[in-house]
Amino acid sequence: MEYTEKVIENFSCPKHVGELEDANGVGQVGSPACGDIMKIFLKINDEDIIENASFKTFGCGAAVASSSMATDMIIGKSIEEAGKLKNSDVVDALGGLPDVKIHCSVLAAEAIQAAIQDYKTKKA
């Protein structure tokens, strides 16, 4: 299984790791089939802009890399923009993933959507 330099970089030195103490949107998703679990933390300001994002991921290197890249991609974006992030955007940003690891990018996108939904629910 071949990984791109971007995947290796985001796995070896992931950005935005850990729990955000002041997160106001948290989303967790998991895949029982592969055992990966992703938890995304968002700090969203009053203008619905994501000021900060972080993650805690239990899973393989591709899952960690997908979480790292996805959180990096949404910081500074509105929740509307971030909610449109597709797994294919994450795969493209990583320079590709092996077919058997595509589900990792799907989990990252779903965790972000879950965190945004959590924020909207708390705000309502």
Backbone as a printed PyTorch tensor [residue, N CA C, xyz], in Angstrom:
tensor([[[  0.8490,  -1.1790,   0.0000],
         [  0.0000,   0.0000,   0.0000],
         [  0.8940,   1.2420,   0.0000]],

        [[  0.7210,   2.0780,  -0.9890],
         [  1.5460,   3.2760,  -1.1240],
         [  0.8100,   4.5090,  -0.5860]],

        [[  1.5190,   5.2810,   0.2260],
         [  0.9820,   6.5430,   0.7230],
         [  1.7610,   7.6950,   0.1170]],

        [[  1.0730,   8.8100,  -0.1250],
         [  1.7310,   9.9940,  -0.6670],
         [  2.5400,  10.6890,   0.4350]],

        [[  3.4300,  11.5840,   0.0130],
         [  4.2090,  12.3660,   0.9750],
         [  3.2990,  13.1490,   1.9210]],

        [[  2.2000,  13.6940,   1.3820],
         [  1.2610,  14.4780,   2.2040],
         [  0.6120,  13.6110,   3.2780]],

        [[  0.2660,  12.3800,   2.9410],
         [ -0.3300,  11.4720,   3.9270],
         [  0.6900,  11.1720,   5.0190]],

        [[  1.9030,  10.8440,   4.6120],
         [  2.9660,  10.5230,   5.5760],
         [  3.2560,  11.7220,   6.4710]],

        [[  3.3240,  12.9050,   5.8750],
         [  3.5840,  14.1430,   6.6290],
         [  2.4830,  14.4080,   7.6620]],

        [[  1.2230,  14.2460,   7.2480],
         [  0.0970,  14.5190,   8.1550],
         [ -0.0800,  13.4350,   9.2070]],

        [[  0.4460,  12.2420,   8.9490],
         [  0.4250,  11.1970,   9.9580],
         [  1.6000,  11.3600,  10.9270]],

        [[  2.7740,  11.6240,  10.3740],
         [  3.9830,  11.7300,  11.1990],
         [  3.9830,  12.9710,  12.0790]],

        [[  3.4930,  14.0660,  11.5420],
         [  3.4590,  15.3480,  12.2600],
         [  2.0680,  15.9600,  12.1180]],

        [[  1.0680,  15.3300,  12.7010],
         [ -0.2980,  15.8500,  12.5300],
         [ -0.4750,  17.2140,  13.1920]],

        [[ -1.3110,  18.0300,  12.5590],
         [ -1.6340,  19.3510,  13.0950],
         [ -2.9670,  19.2630,  13.8350]],

        [[ -3.1200,  20.1240,  14.8070],
         [ -4.4170,  20.2920,  15.4960],
         [ -4.8380,  19.0650,  16.3080]],

        [[ -3.8780,  18.4000,  16.9460],
         [ -4.1810,  17.2110,  17.7360],
         [ -4.6030,  17.6000,  19.1400]],

        [[ -5.5980,  16.9200,  19.6570],
         [ -6.0050,  17.1100,  21.0480],
         [ -7.3860,  17.7090,  21.1630]],

        [[ -7.7900,  17.8700,  22.3950],
         [ -9.1260,  18.3750,  22.6990],
         [ -9.0780,  19.8810,  22.8870]],

        [[ -9.9860,  20.5990,  22.2420],
         [-10.1140,  22.0460,  22.4560],
         [-10.9640,  22.2620,  23.6950]],

        [[-10.3830,  22.8780,  24.7040],
         [-11.1060,  23.0990,  25.9620],
         [-12.3390,  23.9830,  25.7700]],

        [[-12.2370,  24.9680,  24.8500],
         [-13.3420,  25.9120,  24.6630],
         [-14.1850,  25.5960,  23.4220]],

        [[-14.1550,  24.3470,  22.9880],
         [-14.9370,  23.9490,  21.8120],
         [-16.4280,  24.1500,  22.0700]],

        [[-17.1140,  24.6780,  21.0580],
         [-18.5670,  24.8170,  21.1800],
         [-19.2880,  23.9720,  20.1280]],

        [[-18.5380,  23.1040,  19.4740],
         [-19.0970,  22.1130,  18.5580],
         [-18.2120,  20.8830,  18.5860]],

        [[-18.7940,  19.7310,  18.9050],
         [-18.0280,  18.4900,  18.9780],
         [-18.7870,  17.4010,  18.2270]],

        [[-18.0670,  16.6990,  17.3730],
         [-18.6850,  15.6110,  16.6250],
         [-17.8280,  14.3690,  16.6660]],

        [[-18.4660,  13.2430,  16.9060],
         [-17.7360,  11.9770,  16.9220],
         [-18.4170,  10.9790,  16.0140]],

        [[-17.6180,  10.3250,  15.1910],
         [-18.1180,   9.2740,  14.3080],
         [-17.1570,   8.0990,  14.3850]],

        [[-17.6690,   6.9550,  14.0200],
         [-16.8200,   5.7780,  14.0320],
         [-17.2990,   4.7460,  13.0450]],

        [[-16.3780,   3.8770,  12.6910],
         [-16.6990,   2.7960,  11.7910],
         [-16.3920,   1.4760,  12.4780]],

        [[-17.4280,   0.7610,  12.9140],
         [-17.1960,  -0.5270,  13.5690],
         [-16.4450,  -1.5120,  12.6670]],

        [[-16.6190,  -1.3690,  11.3590],
         [-15.9810,  -2.2920,  10.4180],
         [-14.4570,  -2.2240,  10.4860]],

        [[-13.9180,  -1.0040,  10.6310],
         [-12.4610,  -0.8690,  10.6350],
         [-11.9130,  -0.4740,  11.9990]],

        [[-12.7810,  -0.0430,  12.9020],
         [-12.3270,   0.3170,  14.2430],
         [-11.8730,   1.7480,  14.4030]],

        [[-11.9630,   2.5550,  13.3480],
         [-11.5470,   3.9600,  13.4410],
         [-12.6200,   4.7900,  14.1460]],

        [[-12.1730,   5.6730,  15.0370],
         [-13.0770,   6.6090,  15.7080],
         [-12.4560,   7.9980,  15.6150]],

        [[-13.2380,   8.9640,  15.1610],
         [-12.7760,  10.3470,  15.0510],
         [-13.6650,  11.2550,  15.8670]],

        [[-13.0210,  12.1470,  16.5970],
         [-13.7320,  13.1680,  17.3530],
         [-13.1530,  14.5120,  16.9330]],

        [[-14.0060,  15.3910,  16.4400],
         [-13.6100,  16.7110,  15.9690],
         [-14.1470,  17.7580,  16.9340]],

        [[-13.2870,  18.7080,  17.2810],
         [-13.6410,  19.8190,  18.1720],
         [-13.5540,  21.1140,  17.3800]],

        [[-14.5970,  21.9400,  17.4770],
         [-14.6230,  23.2280,  16.7670],
         [-14.8480,  24.3670,  17.7360]],

        [[-14.1280,  25.4510,  17.5360],
         [-14.3700,  26.7210,  18.2290],
         [-14.8920,  27.6680,  17.1670]],

        [[-16.1810,  27.9970,  17.2790],
         [-16.8710,  28.8050,  16.2770],
         [-17.2640,  30.1280,  16.9090]],

        [[-16.9540,  31.2330,  16.2110],
         [-17.2600,  32.5470,  16.7820],
         [-18.7030,  32.9590,  16.4800]],

        [[-19.0650,  34.1700,  16.9500],
         [-20.4430,  34.6480,  16.8130],
         [-20.8620,  34.8880,  15.3640]],

        [[-19.8750,  34.9910,  14.4710],
         [-20.1880,  35.1670,  13.0440],
         [-20.2120,  33.8320,  12.3170]],

        [[-20.2240,  32.7390,  13.0680],
         [-20.2420,  31.3780,  12.5170],
         [-18.9970,  31.0400,  11.6960]],

        [[-17.8600,  31.6080,  12.1040],
         [-16.5690,  31.3060,  11.4900],
         [-15.8010,  30.3650,  12.4170]],

        [[-15.2080,  29.3390,  11.8530],
         [-14.4330,  28.3860,  12.6400],
         [-13.0680,  29.0070,  12.9550]],

        [[-12.8840,  29.3820,  14.2170],
         [-11.6380,  30.0030,  14.6550],
         [-10.5460,  28.9750,  14.9030]],

        [[-10.9610,  27.7980,  15.3580],
         [ -9.9970,  26.7550,  15.6510],
         [-10.6820,  25.4000,  15.5260]],

        [[ -9.8770,  24.3980,  15.2540],
         [-10.3880,  23.0340,  15.1320],
         [ -9.2920,  22.0810,  15.5750]],

        [[ -9.7110,  20.9770,  16.1690],
         [ -8.7410,  19.9600,  16.5590],
         [ -9.4170,  18.5970,  16.4920]],

        [[ -8.6150,  17.5630,  16.7150],
         [ -9.1690,  16.2170,  16.6280],
         [ -8.4700,  15.2560,  17.5740]],

        [[ -9.2040,  14.2100,  17.8920],
         [ -8.6570,  13.0340,  18.5690],
         [ -9.1190,  11.8540,  17.7320]],

        [[ -8.1790,  11.0810,  17.2460],
         [ -8.5120,   9.9640,  16.3710],
         [ -7.8760,   8.6880,  16.8780]],

        [[ -8.6890,   7.6540,  16.9310],
         [ -8.2030,   6.3210,  17.2220],
         [ -8.3230,   5.5580,  15.9160]],

        [[ -7.1800,   5.2430,  15.3160],
         [ -7.2410,   4.5400,  14.0450],
         [ -5.8950,   4.4650,  13.3660]],

        [[ -5.9360,   4.1300,  12.1240],
         [ -4.7220,   3.9290,  11.3370],
         [ -4.1040,   5.2650,  10.9060]],

        [[ -2.9760,   5.1660,  10.2420],
         [ -2.2700,   6.3580,   9.7570],
         [ -3.1120,   7.1950,   8.8110]],

        [[ -3.8750,   6.5480,   7.9480],
         [ -4.7260,   7.2850,   7.0090],
         [ -5.8320,   8.0360,   7.7480]],

        [[ -6.3210,   7.4770,   8.8450],
         [ -7.3530,   8.1490,   9.6400],
         [ -6.7800,   9.3850,  10.3140]],

        [[ -5.5850,   9.2640,  10.8680],
         [ -4.9290,  10.4110,  11.5000],
         [ -4.6350,  11.4840,  10.4540]],

        [[ -4.0930,  11.0850,   9.3200],
         [ -3.7680,  12.0330,   8.2480],
         [ -5.0230,  12.7390,   7.7450]],

        [[ -6.1220,  11.9990,   7.5890],
         [ -7.3820,  12.5960,   7.1200],
         [ -7.9130,  13.6050,   8.1360]],

        [[ -7.8290,  13.2740,   9.4140],
         [ -8.2820,  14.1910,  10.4710],
         [ -7.4470,  15.4650,  10.4800]],

        [[ -6.1380,  15.2960,  10.3870],
         [ -5.2150,  16.4320,  10.3930],
         [ -5.4960,  17.3620,   9.2130]],

        [[ -5.5950,  16.7920,   8.0320],
         [ -5.8300,  17.5910,   6.8240],
         [ -7.1950,  18.2620,   6.8680]],

        [[ -8.2160,  17.5290,   7.2670],
         [ -9.5780,  18.0800,   7.2810],
         [ -9.6950,  19.2540,   8.2480]],

        [[ -9.1350,  19.1250,   9.4550],
         [ -9.2110,  20.2400,  10.4070],
         [ -8.4450,  21.4390,   9.8720]],

        [[ -7.3070,  21.1880,   9.2480],
         [ -6.5130,  22.2770,   8.6760],
         [ -7.2920,  23.0100,   7.5770]],

        [[ -8.0630,  22.2690,   6.8200],
         [ -8.7990,  22.8390,   5.6840],
         [ -9.9700,  23.7240,   6.0990]],

        [[-10.5100,  23.5310,   7.3090],
         [-11.7300,  24.2780,   7.6770],
         [-11.4820,  25.4700,   8.5870]],

        [[-10.3060,  25.5790,   9.1750],
         [-10.0290,  26.7230,  10.0500],
         [-10.0830,  28.0050,   9.2270]],

        [[-10.8530,  28.9770,   9.7360],
         [-11.0160,  30.2440,   9.0300],
         [-12.2220,  30.2760,   8.1010]],

        [[-12.8560,  29.1460,   7.9110],
         [-14.0150,  29.0710,   7.0230],
         [-15.3130,  29.2270,   7.8280]],

        [[-16.3670,  29.6180,   7.1240],
         [-17.6830,  29.6800,   7.7630],
         [-18.1840,  28.2490,   7.9490]],

        [[-19.1480,  28.0840,   8.8660],
         [-19.6840,  26.7400,   9.0620],
         [-20.4090,  26.2620,   7.8020]],

        [[-20.9340,  27.2010,   7.0380],
         [-21.5930,  26.8330,   5.7790],
         [-20.5720,  26.2500,   4.8010]],

        [[-19.4210,  26.9350,   4.6600],
         [-18.3590,  26.4380,   3.7770],
         [-17.8160,  25.0990,   4.2770]],

        [[-17.5290,  25.0280,   5.5710],
         [-16.9540,  23.8110,   6.1470],
         [-17.9160,  22.6310,   6.0310]],

        [[-19.2040,  22.9130,   6.1250],
         [-20.2030,  21.8610,   6.0160],
         [-20.2800,  21.2490,   4.6340]],

        [[-19.7180,  21.9430,   3.6450],
         [-19.7150,  21.4340,   2.2670],
         [-18.4650,  20.6090,   1.9620]],

        [[-17.5520,  20.5130,   2.9380],
         [-16.3370,  19.7280,   2.7250],
         [-16.7040,  18.2800,   2.4370]],

        [[-16.2070,  17.7670,   1.3270],
         [-16.4830,  16.3830,   0.9480],
         [-15.2390,  15.5370,   1.1980]],

        [[-15.4460,  14.2570,   1.3560],
         [-14.2940,  13.3780,   1.5650],
         [-13.3290,  13.4500,   0.3860]],

        [[-13.8550,  13.6630,  -0.8160],
         [-12.9770,  13.7570,  -1.9920],
         [-12.0660,  14.9810,  -1.9060]],

        [[-12.5130,  16.0510,  -1.2370],
         [-11.6620,  17.2290,  -1.0290],
         [-10.4710,  16.8600,  -0.1470]],

        [[-10.7330,  16.0600,   0.8740],
         [ -9.6710,  15.6210,   1.7890],
         [ -8.6940,  14.7120,   1.0500]],

        [[ -9.2330,  13.7740,   0.2780],
         [ -8.3900,  12.8570,  -0.5000],
         [ -7.5080,  13.6500,  -1.4600]],

        [[ -8.1040,  14.6090,  -2.1620],
         [ -7.3320,  15.4290,  -3.1050],
         [ -6.2330,  16.2030,  -2.3990]],

        [[ -6.5460,  16.7910,  -1.2440],
         [ -5.5640,  17.5760,  -0.4940],
         [ -4.4050,  16.7050,  -0.0040]],

        [[ -4.7000,  15.4360,   0.2460],
         [ -3.6600,  14.4980,   0.6840],
         [ -2.8950,  13.9000,  -0.4980]],

        [[ -3.3120,  14.2310,  -1.7090],
         [ -2.6540,  13.6740,  -2.8870],
         [ -3.0690,  12.2440,  -3.1770]],

        [[ -4.1920,  11.8290,  -2.5960],
         [ -4.7240,  10.4960,  -2.8300],
         [ -4.5970,   9.6040,  -1.6120]],

        [[ -5.4560,   8.6130,  -1.5650],
         [ -5.4210,   7.5570,  -0.5430],
         [ -5.6540,   6.2260,  -1.2460]],

        [[ -5.0710,   5.1570,  -0.7240],
         [ -5.3920,   3.8380,  -1.2890],
         [ -6.8980,   3.5840,  -1.1680]],

        [[ -7.4620,   2.8630,  -2.1170],
         [ -8.9030,   2.6140,  -2.1320],
         [ -9.4190,   2.0610,  -0.8010]],

        [[ -8.6580,   1.1820,  -0.1760],
         [ -9.1120,   0.5780,   1.0820],
         [ -9.0760,   1.5560,   2.2530]],

        [[ -8.5400,   2.7650,   2.0290],
         [ -8.4510,   3.7700,   3.0930],
         [ -9.3330,   4.9900,   2.8350]],

        [[-10.1000,   4.9790,   1.7600],
         [-10.9850,   6.1080,   1.4260],
         [-11.9720,   6.3630,   2.5660]],

        [[-12.4160,   5.2970,   3.2380],
         [-13.3840,   5.4660,   4.3270],
         [-12.8620,   6.4080,   5.4130]],

        [[-11.5500,   6.5360,   5.5630],
         [-10.9770,   7.4420,   6.5630],
         [-11.3350,   8.8950,   6.2430]],

        [[-11.2790,   9.2500,   4.9620],
         [-11.6440,  10.6120,   4.5600],
         [-13.1440,  10.8370,   4.7260]],

        [[-13.9320,   9.7930,   4.5320],
         [-15.3830,   9.8910,   4.7310],
         [-15.6810,  10.1900,   6.2020]],

        [[-14.9930,   9.4830,   7.0980],
         [-15.1860,   9.7180,   8.5310],
         [-14.8170,  11.1480,   8.9090]],

        [[-13.7270,  11.6680,   8.3570],
         [-13.3010,  13.0370,   8.6770],
         [-14.3740,  14.0410,   8.2760]],

        [[-14.9080,  13.9060,   7.0760],
         [-15.9640,  14.8200,   6.6130],
         [-17.2200,  14.6710,   7.4700]],

        [[-17.5750,  13.4340,   7.8160],
         [-18.7690,  13.2050,   8.6430],
         [-18.5910,  13.7610,  10.0560]],

        [[-17.3890,  13.6530,  10.6120],
         [-17.1370,  14.1740,  11.9630],
         [-17.2500,  15.6920,  11.9860]],

        [[-16.7820,  16.3450,  10.9330],
         [-16.9040,  17.8070,  10.8460],
         [-18.3780,  18.1960,  10.7610]],

        [[-19.1370,  17.4910,   9.9360],
         [-20.5690,  17.7830,   9.8340],
         [-21.2750,  17.5530,  11.1650]],

        [[-20.8790,  16.5160,  11.8890],
         [-21.4800,  16.2320,  13.1970],
         [-21.1560,  17.3420,  14.1990]],

        [[-19.9200,  17.8550,  14.1460],
         [-19.5200,  18.9330,  15.0580],
         [-20.2750,  20.2250,  14.7400]],

        [[-20.4630,  20.5000,  13.4640],
         [-21.2360,  21.6880,  13.0690],
         [-22.6880,  21.5480,  13.5260]],

        [[-23.2470,  20.3620,  13.3610],
         [-24.6230,  20.1220,  13.8060],
         [-24.7430,  20.2790,  15.3220]],

        [[-23.7390,  19.7940,  16.0540],
         [-23.7170,  19.9410,  17.5140],
         [-23.7360,  21.4260,  17.8840]],

        [[-22.9200,  22.2190,  17.1950],
         [-22.8650,  23.6680,  17.4420],
         [-24.2310,  24.3050,  17.1710]],

        [[-24.8490,  23.9610,  16.0480],
         [-26.1460,  24.5360,  15.6950],
         [-27.2140,  24.1700,  16.7250]],

        [[-27.1770,  22.9440,  17.2080],
         [-28.1430,  22.4710,  18.2050],
         [-27.9830,  23.2500,  19.5140]],

        [[-26.7350,  23.4380,  19.9240],
         [-26.4760,  24.1770,  21.1800],
         [-26.8570,  25.6510,  21.0470]],

        [[-26.6960,  26.1930,  19.8540],
         [-26.9480,  27.6220,  19.6110],
         [-28.4510,  27.9120,  19.5200]],

        [[-29.2140,  26.9410,  19.0790],
         [-30.6550,  27.1360,  18.8320],
         [-31.4290,  27.4090,  20.1150]]])
